[in-house]
Amino acid sequence: MTVSVEVAPEVDGRGKAWLHIVTPTDEHLVDELGDVVVRGGRASIAATLRYPYETRVPGEYSYHVEVVVKGQRLTTEAPASYGVRKIVWFS
């Protein structure tokens, strides 16, 4: 997924970005996405929505991106989210 960020148009510079993952077990995981270059108040960040477990864990997952540029902390307006259902066997 590519996330676009807009801050005040006069902001230019380098910042950092993180991907926050909230899992069905209420774990809050954070992946550093790396440096972000802001020009004219705009930047784009590529973020992979990784599945945080090696096995199937049913429930809701949500992801959002946080960017810090020149002391300004920004987050996505709404998270990207999906659900994993329990396996139900039919007989």
C-alpha positions in Angstrom: 0.0 0.0 0.0 1.2 3.5 -0.7 0.3 6.2 1.9 0.3 9.8 1.0 1.0 12.4 3.7 0.3 16.1 3.5 1.5 18.6 6.1 1.9 22.4 6.0 3.0 23.4 2.5 6.1 25.2 3.8 7.4 21.9 5.4 10.4 20.5 3.6 12.8 18.0 5.1 13.4 14.5 6.2 11.3 12.5 8.7 10.7 9.0 9.8 7.7 6.7 9.2 6.4 3.7 11.2 3.7 1.1 10.5 1.5 0.3 13.5 -0.3 -3.1 13.6 -3.0 -3.9 16.1 -3.8 -7.6 16.3 -6.8 -9.6 17.6 -4.8 -10.3 20.8 -4.5 -6.6 21.4 -0.8 -6.7 20.6 0.5 -3.3 19.3 3.4 -4.0 16.9 5.5 -1.3 15.3 7.6 -1.7 12.1 10.0 1.2 11.1 9.4 2.0 7.5 12.4 4.3 7.3 13.2 7.8 6.2 10.6 10.0 4.4 11.5 13.0 2.3 8.9 15.8 2.4 8.8 18.4 -0.4 6.2 21.1 -0.5 4.4 19.5 2.5 3.9 16.2 0.6 5.4 12.7 0.9 4.5 9.2 -0.2 5.4 6.1 1.9 5.3 2.5 0.7 4.1 0.2 3.4 3.6 -3.6 3.2 0.8 -4.9 5.3 2.6 -7.9 6.7 0.7 -10.7 8.6 2.4 -10.7 12.0 2.0 -14.4 12.9 3.4 -17.7 11.5 0.1 -19.5 12.2 -3.6 -18.6 11.6 -4.9 -16.2 14.3 -8.6 -15.4 13.8 -9.8 -11.9 14.5 -9.5 -8.3 13.3 -6.2 -6.7 12.2 -5.7 -2.9 11.7 -2.8 -1.0 10.3 -2.0 2.7 10.3 1.1 4.7 9.4 2.7 7.4 11.6 5.1 10.0 10.2 7.2 12.5 12.2 8.5 15.5 10.3 10.1 18.5 12.0 8.3 17.8 15.2 4.9 17.2 13.6 3.4 13.8 14.3 0.9 12.7 11.7 -1.1 9.5 11.3 -3.4 8.1 8.6 -7.0 9.3 9.0 -8.4 5.7 9.0 -6.7 2.4 9.4 -6.5 -0.3 6.8 -8.1 -3.4 8.3 -9.2 -6.9 7.6 -10.5 -10.0 9.5 -9.5 -13.6 9.6 -12.3 -16.0 10.3 -12.2 -19.1 12.4 -12.1 -22.3 10.3 -15.4 -24.1 10.4 -15.3 -27.8 9.3 -18.5 -29.2 7.6 -19.4 -32.8 8.1 
